[in-house]
């Protein structure tokens, strides 16, 4: 029998990681790989075990689920029976609140009628379609297995199944992308009429094949045909302007929605609301300290980032954690500042001062004023938010908020 949870703790947002893909995209820096389908049942059994142990051992968890997000990887590859097993276990341990937002990521070309039926029965009402582009050449160069025809067909399928809450992903900076092809992709995305759209600028780091090649100055994975940084920035700015004209409100650096269709799950991350991540490379944040911990500290942990290591930890009877950190008040304030700046509404300095104290906030306010003088931030009373230039320099702005 599990210990009684903290009934005073906030409801949780829950993230389920599915690390399986049909192919590994060249730009992908997530902990996902191509694995035999037989590994899926083994993984789901381990994930159920992690869920049970976490519920038993973390007494500071809340009792219910406010939002649920299936990410990856490609959650839409899971057979209906395995998906249903996890949803049943989740409902047993963390009953969903009325009106809970439930999202699942899907790759174009992977939708099946039986899985769609299982999603609907389990309460999934929002699907994020990771299409990235409407251009066949860009998709092929990135290692995607779908074409624009699959995107159009999947949109029809989702709507016929009653799944109207759809997000469409675009990436600015794919190999072979040009101003003409980017504008065409944006136009076709607007014409598709999905209520939510995400635009990401290509990440260049050591965690993807394309990123490593770009950093090394090589030409594999079509690296030589990746647009220049300033051109990628122009693509992003055009996307912002075009979506605004179409009625989409940018509420976060990468996210745009028609009124009333913002993602509550994603917004919760930027507001530092408590969340529980389950599965390979999933992350968690608990706002209530566990018994015996120093009062006022938040608990953050990350899971192991490989399937084999994750499964081995579960087999040993251990929670599959890679790192656990207790965040003191200074760290919490830093996080609140740089995460809050991702949101177009920006930071409410009055609220932060009430939560953390005037003295603690003073160094952050000085840094914010310095960046405002450089044109990266704008002030409106007690609200501070990124300017358009600041959004382009987001990573540098966020780094300056960490001392």
C-alpha positions as CSV (number, residue, x, y, z in Angstrom):
1,X,0.0,0.0,0.0
2,X,1.4,3.4,-1.0
3,X,2.0,6.2,1.5
4,X,-0.6,8.9,1.6
5,X,0.3,11.6,-0.9
6,X,0.5,15.2,0.1
7,X,-3.1,16.3,-0.4
8,X,-2.0,20.0,-0.2
9,X,0.4,19.6,-3.1
10,X,-0.5,21.1,-6.5
11,X,-1.9,18.8,-9.2
12,X,0.8,17.5,-11.5
13,X,1.5,17.8,-15.1
14,X,2.7,14.4,-16.3
15,X,5.1,13.7,-19.3
16,X,5.5,10.2,-20.8
17,X,8.6,9.6,-22.8
18,X,8.5,7.1,-25.7
19,X,12.0,6.7,-27.2
20,X,11.0,4.7,-30.3
21,X,11.3,6.1,-33.8
22,X,11.0,4.6,-37.3
23,X,14.1,6.6,-38.3
24,X,16.5,9.0,-36.6
25,X,16.2,12.5,-38.0
26,X,19.6,14.1,-38.7
27,X,18.7,17.2,-36.6
28,X,17.2,15.3,-33.6
29,X,18.9,15.9,-30.3
30,X,16.4,13.9,-28.2
31,X,17.0,10.5,-26.5
32,X,15.3,8.4,-29.2
33,X,16.4,5.7,-31.5
34,X,15.3,3.0,-33.9
35,X,14.6,-0.1,-31.8
36,X,13.0,-3.5,-32.7
37,X,9.2,-3.4,-32.1
38,X,9.7,-6.2,-29.6
39,X,11.4,-3.8,-27.2
40,X,8.2,-1.8,-26.8
41,X,6.4,-4.2,-24.5
42,X,9.6,-4.5,-22.3
43,X,9.8,-0.7,-22.1
44,X,6.1,-0.3,-21.2
45,X,6.4,-2.8,-18.4
46,X,9.4,-0.9,-17.0
47,X,7.6,2.4,-17.3
48,X,4.6,1.0,-15.3
49,X,7.1,-0.1,-12.7
50,X,8.7,3.3,-12.5
51,X,5.2,4.9,-12.2
52,X,4.3,2.6,-9.3
53,X,7.6,3.1,-7.4
54,X,7.5,6.9,-7.9
55,X,4.0,7.0,-6.5
56,X,5.1,4.9,-3.5
57,X,8.4,6.7,-2.7
58,X,7.7,10.4,-3.4
59,X,5.3,11.4,-0.7
60,X,5.3,15.1,-1.8
61,X,3.5,14.2,-5.1
62,X,0.0,15.6,-5.6
63,X,-3.0,13.4,-5.9
64,X,-4.2,14.2,-9.4
65,X,-3.1,15.0,-13.0
66,X,-3.8,18.5,-14.4
67,X,-2.2,17.9,-17.9
68,X,-0.8,14.9,-19.7
69,X,1.7,14.9,-22.5
70,X,3.0,11.9,-24.5
71,X,6.3,12.9,-26.2
72,X,9.3,11.3,-27.7
73,X,10.4,9.8,-29.9
74,X,7.2,8.8,-31.6
75,X,4.4,7.9,-29.3
76,X,2.1,7.2,-32.2
77,X,4.1,4.1,-32.9
78,X,2.9,2.4,-29.8
79,X,0.3,-0.3,-30.4
80,X,-3.1,0.4,-28.9
81,X,-2.8,-2.3,-26.2
82,X,0.5,-0.9,-24.8
83,X,-0.8,2.7,-24.9
84,X,-4.0,1.6,-23.0
85,X,-1.9,-0.2,-20.4
86,X,-0.1,3.0,-19.5
87,X,-3.2,5.1,-19.5
88,X,-4.9,2.7,-17.2
89,X,-2.0,2.7,-14.7
90,X,-1.8,6.5,-14.8
91,X,-5.5,6.8,-14.0
92,X,-5.0,4.4,-11.1
93,X,-2.2,6.4,-9.6
94,X,-3.0,10.0,-10.7
95,X,-6.6,10.4,-11.7
96,X,-7.1,13.2,-14.2
97,X,-8.9,16.3,-13.2
98,X,-12.1,17.2,-15.1
99,X,-11.0,19.0,-18.3
100,X,-7.4,17.8,-18.0
101,X,-5.5,18.6,-21.2
102,X,-4.2,15.4,-22.8
103,X,-1.7,15.6,-25.7
104,X,0.1,13.0,-27.8
105,X,2.8,13.6,-30.4
106,X,2.4,11.8,-33.7
107,X,4.6,11.5,-36.8
108,X,2.9,11.9,-40.2
109,X,2.3,8.5,-41.8
110,X,2.0,6.6,-38.5
111,X,-1.7,7.0,-37.7
112,X,-3.7,3.7,-37.4
113,X,-7.5,3.4,-36.9
114,X,-7.2,1.2,-33.8
115,X,-4.7,3.5,-32.1
116,X,-6.9,6.5,-32.9
117,X,-9.8,4.7,-31.3
118,X,-7.7,3.9,-28.2
119,X,-6.5,7.5,-27.9
120,X,-10.1,8.8,-28.0
121,X,-11.4,6.3,-25.5
122,X,-8.5,7.1,-23.1
123,X,-9.2,10.9,-23.3
124,X,-6.5,12.1,-25.7
125,X,-8.0,15.2,-27.3
126,X,-5.0,17.1,-28.6
127,X,-2.5,15.8,-31.2
128,X,0.9,17.4,-32.0
129,X,1.9,16.5,-35.6
130,X,5.6,16.6,-36.0
131,X,5.6,17.5,-39.7
132,X,8.5,20.1,-39.7
133,X,8.1,21.1,-43.3
134,X,5.8,20.8,-46.3
135,X,8.7,20.4,-48.7
136,X,9.6,16.9,-49.9
137,X,13.3,17.7,-50.5
138,X,13.8,19.2,-47.0
139,X,12.0,16.2,-45.4
140,X,14.2,13.7,-47.3
141,X,17.4,15.5,-46.5
142,X,16.5,15.5,-42.8
143,X,15.8,11.8,-42.7
144,X,12.0,12.0,-42.4
145,X,10.0,9.1,-43.9
146,X,6.9,11.1,-44.7
147,X,6.0,13.5,-47.5
148,X,3.6,16.4,-47.7
149,X,0.9,14.0,-48.9
150,X,1.0,12.2,-45.6
151,X,0.6,15.5,-43.7
152,X,-2.6,16.4,-45.6
153,X,-4.0,12.8,-45.2
154,X,-3.3,12.8,-41.5
155,X,-5.0,16.1,-41.0
156,X,-8.1,14.7,-42.7
157,X,-7.9,11.5,-40.6
158,X,-7.6,13.4,-37.3
159,X,-10.5,15.6,-38.0
160,X,-12.7,12.8,-39.2
161,X,-11.9,11.1,-35.9
162,X,-13.0,14.2,-34.0
163,X,-9.5,15.3,-33.0
164,X,-9.7,18.9,-33.9
165,X,-7.1,20.2,-31.3
166,X,-4.0,19.9,-33.5
167,X,-0.6,21.4,-33.3
168,X,1.7,21.6,-36.3
169,X,5.5,21.8,-35.9
170,X,7.8,23.7,-38.3
171,X,11.6,24.0,-38.2
172,X,13.4,27.0,-39.6
173,X,16.8,26.1,-40.9
174,X,16.4,22.6,-42.4
175,X,18.8,21.6,-45.2
176,X,17.8,22.9,-48.6
177,X,15.4,25.4,-47.1
178,X,15.1,28.7,-49.0
179,X,13.1,31.9,-48.5
180,X,10.6,30.6,-51.1
181,X,10.3,27.1,-49.6
182,X,10.0,28.5,-46.1
183,X,7.2,30.9,-47.0
184,X,5.4,28.2,-48.8
185,X,5.6,25.9,-45.8
186,X,4.3,28.7,-43.5
187,X,1.5,29.5,-46.0
188,X,0.4,25.9,-46.2
189,X,0.5,25.6,-42.4
190,X,-1.8,28.6,-42.0
191,X,-4.1,27.3,-44.7
192,X,-4.3,23.9,-42.8
193,X,-6.2,25.7,-40.1
194,X,-4.7,24.0,-37.0
195,X,-5.4,26.0,-33.9
196,X,-1.8,25.7,-32.6
197,X,1.5,26.1,-34.5
198,X,5.1,25.8,-33.2
199,X,8.1,27.2,-35.0
200,X,11.5,26.1,-33.8
201,X,14.9,27.4,-35.1
202,X,17.3,24.6,-35.9
203,X,19.4,23.6,-32.9
204,X,23.1,23.2,-33.6
205,X,24.8,21.2,-30.8
206,X,26.7,18.0,-30.2
207,X,23.6,16.0,-29.5
208,X,22.5,15.5,-33.2
209,X,24.3,14.2,-36.2
210,X,23.6,17.3,-38.2
211,X,24.6,19.6,-35.3
212,X,27.9,17.8,-34.9
213,X,28.6,18.1,-38.6
214,X,27.9,21.8,-38.7
215,X,30.1,22.4,-35.7
216,X,32.9,20.4,-37.4
217,X,32.5,22.3,-40.6
218,X,31.7,19.2,-42.6
219,X,29.2,18.4,-45.3
220,X,27.5,15.2,-44.3
221,X,23.8,15.1,-43.7
222,X,23.4,17.9,-46.2
223,X,25.1,20.3,-43.7
224,X,26.4,22.4,-46.5
225,X,22.8,23.3,-47.6
226,X,21.7,24.5,-44.1
227,X,20.8,28.2,-44.3
228,X,23.0,30.8,-42.6
229,X,22.2,31.9,-39.1
230,X,20.9,35.3,-40.2
231,X,18.7,33.7,-42.8
232,X,17.2,31.3,-40.3
233,X,16.5,34.4,-38.1
234,X,14.7,36.0,-41.0
235,X,12.6,32.9,-41.6
236,X,11.6,32.9,-37.9
237,X,10.7,36.6,-38.0
238,X,8.6,36.1,-41.1
239,X,6.8,33.2,-39.4
240,X,6.0,35.4,-36.4
241,X,4.6,38.2,-38.7
242,X,2.6,35.9,-41.0
243,X,1.0,34.0,-38.1
244,X,0.1,37.2,-36.4
245,X,-1.7,38.4,-39.6
246,X,-3.6,35.0,-39.6
247,X,-4.8,35.6,-36.0
248,X,-2.3,33.4,-34.1
249,X,-1.0,34.9,-30.9
250,X,2.6,34.2,-30.0
251,X,2.5,33.3,-26.3
252,X,6.0,31.8,-26.0
253,X,9.2,32.0,-28.0
254,X,8.3,29.0,-30.2
255,X,4.5,28.7,-29.7
256,X,1.5,30.4,-31.4
257,X,-2.2,29.7,-30.9
258,X,-5.6,31.0,-31.9
259,X,-7.3,32.5,-28.9
260,X,-8.1,29.8,-26.3
261,X,-6.0,27.1,-27.8
262,X,-2.7,27.7,-26.0
263,X,-1.0,24.5,-24.6
264,X,-1.5,24.5,-20.8
265,X,1.0,21.7,-20.4
266,X,3.8,23.6,-22.2
267,X,2.9,26.8,-20.4
268,X,3.3,25.0,-17.1
269,X,6.9,24.4,-17.7
270,X,7.7,28.1,-18.1
271,X,5.7,28.9,-15.0
272,X,7.6,26.2,-13.0
273,X,4.4,24.3,-12.0
274,X,5.1,20.8,-10.7
275,X,5.6,18.1,-13.2
276,X,6.4,14.4,-13.3
277,X,8.4,12.9,-16.1
278,X,8.3,9.1,-16.7
279,X,10.5,7.1,-19.1
280,X,13.9,7.6,-20.8
281,X,15.4,11.0,-20.3
282,X,12.3,12.4,-18.7
283,X,12.6,15.3,-16.3
284,X,10.6,16.2,-13.1
285,X,10.1,19.1,-10.8
286,X,8.3,18.9,-7.4
287,X,7.5,22.1,-5.6
288,X,6.9,20.5,-2.2
289,X,10.0,19.3,-0.3
290,X,10.1,15.6,0.7
291,X,10.1,14.8,4.4
292,X,13.5,15.4,6.0
293,X,14.6,17.8,3.2
294,X,15.5,21.4,4.0
295,X,12.4,23.5,4.0
296,X,11.9,25.7,0.9
297,X,13.8,23.6,-1.5
298,X,12.4,22.3,-4.8
299,X,13.3,18.8,-6.1
300,X,14.4,18.3,-9.7
301,X,15.6,15.1,-11.3
302,X,16.3,13.7,-14.7
303,X,16.1,10.1,-15.8
304,X,18.8,8.0,-17.5
305,X,19.0,8.9,-21.2
306,X,19.4,5.5,-22.8
307,X,16.9,2.7,-23.2
308,X,19.4,0.0,-22.0
309,X,20.5,2.0,-18.9
310,X,16.8,2.7,-18.1
311,X,15.8,-0.9,-18.3
312,X,18.8,-2.1,-16.4
313,X,18.0,0.3,-13.5
314,X,14.4,-1.0,-13.3
315,X,15.7,-4.6,-13.4
316,X,17.9,-3.8,-10.4
317,X,14.9,-2.5,-8.5
318,X,16.1,1.2,-8.7
319,X,14.3,4.3,-9.9
320,X,16.1,5.1,-13.2
321,X,17.4,8.5,-12.2
322,X,20.6,10.1,-13.6
323,X,20.7,13.2,-11.5
324,X,18.8,14.6,-8.5
325,X,19.1,18.3,-7.5
326,X,17.7,20.2,-4.6
327,X,17.1,23.8,-5.7
328,X,17.6,26.5,-3.1
329,X,15.8,29.9,-3.2
330,X,18.5,31.5,-5.4
331,X,18.4,28.7,-8.0
332,X,14.6,28.8,-8.0
333,X,14.6,32.6,-8.6
334,X,17.1,32.2,-11.5
335,X,14.9,29.5,-13.1
336,X,11.8,31.6,-12.6
337,X,13.5,34.5,-14.4
338,X,14.9,32.8,-17.4
339,X,11.9,30.4,-17.9
340,X,9.4,33.2,-17.4
341,X,11.1,35.3,-20.1
342,X,10.2,32.7,-22.6
343,X,6.6,33.7,-22.3
344,X,5.4,36.8,-24.2
345,X,3.7,38.0,-21.1
346,X,7.2,38.2,-19.5
347,X,8.1,38.6,-15.8
348,X,6.0,40.2,-13.1
349,X,8.6,41.7,-10.9
350,X,6.1,42.4,-8.2
351,X,5.1,38.8,-8.0
352,X,8.7,37.7,-7.9
353,X,9.5,40.2,-5.2
354,X,6.7,38.9,-3.0
355,X,7.8,35.3,-3.5
356,X,11.6,35.7,-3.1
357,X,12.1,39.0,-1.4
358,X,13.4,42.4,-2.5
359,X,17.0,41.7,-1.6
360,X,17.2,38.4,-3.4
361,X,15.7,39.9,-6.6
362,X,18.0,43.0,-6.6
363,X,20.9,41.3,-8.7
364,X,18.3,39.9,-11.2
365,X,16.7,43.4,-11.6
366,X,20.1,44.9,-12.2
367,X,20.8,42.4,-15.0
368,X,17.3,42.9,-16.5
369,X,17.9,46.7,-16.6
370,X,21.3,46.2,-18.3
371,X,19.7,44.0,-21.0
372,X,16.8,46.5,-21.4
373,X,19.5,49.2,-22.1
374,X,20.9,46.9,-24.8
375,X,17.5,46.6,-26.5
376,X,16.9,42.9,-25.5
377,X,14.1,43.6,-23.0
378,X,11.3,46.1,-22.7
379,X,9.7,47.3,-19.4
380,X,6.1,48.2,-18.9
381,X,5.6,49.1,-15.2
382,X,6.5,45.9,-13.2
383,X,6.4,43.7,-16.3
384,X,9.6,42.9,-18.2
385,X,9.6,40.9,-21.4
386,X,11.8,40.1,-24.4
387,X,11.9,42.4,-27.4
388,X,11.9,40.9,-30.9
389,X,15.7,41.3,-30.9
390,X,15.8,39.6,-27.5
391,X,13.9,36.6,-28.7
392,X,16.5,36.1,-31.4
393,X,19.2,36.2,-28.7
394,X,17.2,34.0,-26.3
395,X,19.9,31.6,-25.2
396,X,22.3,34.4,-24.4
397,X,19.6,36.3,-22.5
398,X,18.8,33.2,-20.4
399,X,22.5,32.5,-19.7
400,X,22.9,35.9,-18.2
401,X,20.1,35.2,-15.8
402,X,22.2,32.4,-14.3
403,X,24.9,33.5,-11.9
